[in-house]
Amino acid sequence: MLKLDLHLHSQYSDDGAGSPQDIIKSLRKKGLHGMALTDHNTVESSLKALKVAPKGFIVIPGIEISTADGHMLALNIKEDIAKALSVEETVDKIIDAGGIAIAPHLFRNMSGIKKEKLEKIHTKIPAIEVYNSCSLPKTNIKTARIAKTFNLGGIGGSDSHDLLYVGYAYTIVDSTEMTIDAILSEINKKKTWGEGIVMPLEYRRARMLRSFKQFFKRGFKRI
């Protein structure tokens, strides 16, 4: 059985910290087998992580895309995808590029696509993020139920923007094959799920406050 944090941010995100090397080192210390580095609207960090990852640690190239309707994760992507498109257009572009689209933090204000938009794309995606360490426990439970309702698999991701909290959530993959193709195959077959723990309340409050401040500085524009 493998554990991978499939939603992470580094210093390549405006609100993130830590280099790809530092994140890999921290995850290995915590016993995880791999990750997807999903910085906001750039694959640059993922490509860097692929180059520096040690043998025996899986790095799936990824990105978190800001659609017009909320955020979407894209796994197995090595090129940037335009932001501000509709979620439907974004999912199509991810698939055309050979990637897998996954909806993160479904119910989050300003950045979750919500159930209404999920209904429009659920036949094109294999999974949603059922455990996010920055979300409330009751929200993760609610999201897990939605995944079951739509017959989707699940992933777990810490959504960490701080080195201290990487690996707080992870995706369970019932396999011992340490390859990107094997992991992606299990996700596509809807056989993965997410588990973990929620970040401390103090950190989540501080991050929320920082997010609001950054929102104002951007001129009331979402990431």
PEVENNOR-V634376 format. One line per field, one symbol per residue. phi: phi as a letter, one per 20 degrees, with the letter a starting at -180 (. if undefined). burial: 1 if it has 9 or more other C-alpha atoms within 8 Angstrom, else 0. A space follows every 50 residues. Layout:
phi = ???
burial = ???
//
This chain:
phi = .dccedbbccffegddbnegfffggffffeneeracecfflbegffffff fdfffncecefbadeeefdpececdmdcbfdgemefffffffffffendd eceekgdffmcefmfgffgecffdcebcfebcfeefgfffffffffgffe ldfcccbflfdcgfdfnfcbeecebdeecfgfffffffemddbdbqcefg gffffffffffffffffemmdff
burial = 01111111111110011101111101110001111111111110111111 00100011111111111111111111110110101110011011100011 11111111001111001100110011111111111000111011001100 01111111111110111111111000010101100111011111110110 00010000000000110000000
//
